[in-house]
Structures are given as C-alpha cells and as structure tokens.
Amino acid sequence: MSKILLVEDDQFLRTLYVDLLKADGYTVEEAVDGEEAFNKIKSGSWDLILLDVVLPKMDGFQVINKLKTESPQSLKQKIVLLTNLDKSSLIKEVDPLGLQYLIKSDLTPDQFVNKVKSFFT
C-alpha cells in the first residue's frame, strides 16, 4: 500500500483529499504547515509527498530549500507541489528544482485522484 504525506493548510481541502486518497486505498498522513512538513519529510519514508506551496510557518519552496541544505537525501522522495498559483509564476520556481506540480483549482476530485495515481506508474 502506497504511503502519502499530504501537506495542506486548508482544512476543507485536506479533509477532502485525505478522504479521497484513503478511499482509493492509500495510507495518508497529514501535515498542516511547512515546519511540520519539513520534520515529517526528513524523518519519514514516503512514496509520494503532496506539498502545498502556500503554507504557514514555511512555504513549500522554503521546505524544499531547507531539505536541500539539512536533509538532501529526503529529496529523493517523490515530491509534487500543490498550488492555486498562476502556472507561469510557478514554473519559474519549479523547473530548476525538477519538481512536478498540480494546480488544485483546475482539478475535480476524480481528476485529483487520477493524477495522484499517475505518479505511481
């Protein structure tokens, strides 16, 4: 069973995504801010990390940059950024990091689950 860390500060979206992913058979753990995400990423072994970009305490990019300096082996885990930000502004940030991203506002719940499944193929 695949293990996913979902980092999302919006309670409604977090609950929705956790419910959808668990219903599809994934084991899901949650984090609500960048600091909690950083600690869980560096201490865990995840099949997929869904990391929101806009977070309290540390944003998603700060989490990635802190992992680069303090726990580079953690970046070997598959990380996908979640965002509602404009694609063009995000691409400038994500491309150098070699990460993929999902635009949350562009996806229905079914599309979200199908996209997550695609990261395991």
N, C-alpha and C positions, 0 to 999 in steps of 0.2 A: 504494500500500500504506500503510495507516494505521500511524502510529508511536506506540507507547505507552511511557510511563515507569511501571514498576511499582516502588513503594516498599513493601517488606515486609521486616521484620527476621527473621521466622521462615523458616529455610532450607527446611523441608519445603514450606510454602505457597508460597514464592517460586518454587521449582523447579516445583511443580505448576502454578501459574498461568502461568509463562513457557512451559512445555511446551504447555499447553492453547492459549494465545494464538498461539504460533508455529505450531502445527498447524492453526490456523484462518486462517493467512495474515498475521498481524500482525507487524510489526517491533517487537521488545520490547527495551528497555534496563532495567537494574535499578539500584536504589539500596537500601542496607541500613540507613540511618539518616537522621535528619532533616537533618543537616548536608550529607550527600551529596545528598539530595533537593533541598534548597534550591539548591545550586550547579548541579545539572543542570536544574532547572526554570528558573532565571533565565538560563541560558546556552543553553537548547535551544528547539526549536520542536516541541511535542508535539501530536498530535491528541487524546490523552487521557492524563491523569495519574491513576493509581490510587494514592492516598496513604493508607497505614496511619495510624491515629490514634496508637496506642501504639508509639513508636519510641525507640531510644537517641539520646542527644545532644540532640535536639529532637523534641517530639511533633508530630503533624500540624497541630494548631492553632497551635503556635509557628512552624512553617514558613509557614503561611498569613499569620500576623500579621507575620512578618519580610518576606515578599514584599510585603505592603501598604505597608510603610514604605520598603523598599530597592529594590524592583523591581515597582511596581504594574502595569506592562504585562504582566508574567508571569501575572497573574491573569486575563488574557483567554483563557488556555488553559483547556480543559475539565478541571476537577479533580473527581474523585469520591473521597470518603473511604471507606476500608475499615476495618471495625471488628468487634469481637465485643462491644462495649459495649451496654448496655441502650439500647433505642431512645429512651426518654423523656429520658434524660440527654443523649444525643447531639443530639436535636432542638433542645434549648435552645441548644446551641453552633453547630449547623449552620445553622439558619434565618436568623439575622442575616447570615451570610456568603453566603447564596444558593447553597449547595453541595448536591449530592446525595450520597447515601451508600449503601453496600452492607453488610449485616450478613453477614459471611463465614460464620458458623456456620449461617445459615439456607439456604445455597445448596449444591446438589450441584455437581460440576464442570461438568456440562452447563448447569445454570441460570446459573452464573457466566459462562460464555462467551456465552450468550444475552443476559444482562443487559448485558455489555460491548457486544455488537452493537447493542443498543437505544440506546446513547449516540451511535451514528453515523447514526441515521436522522432 
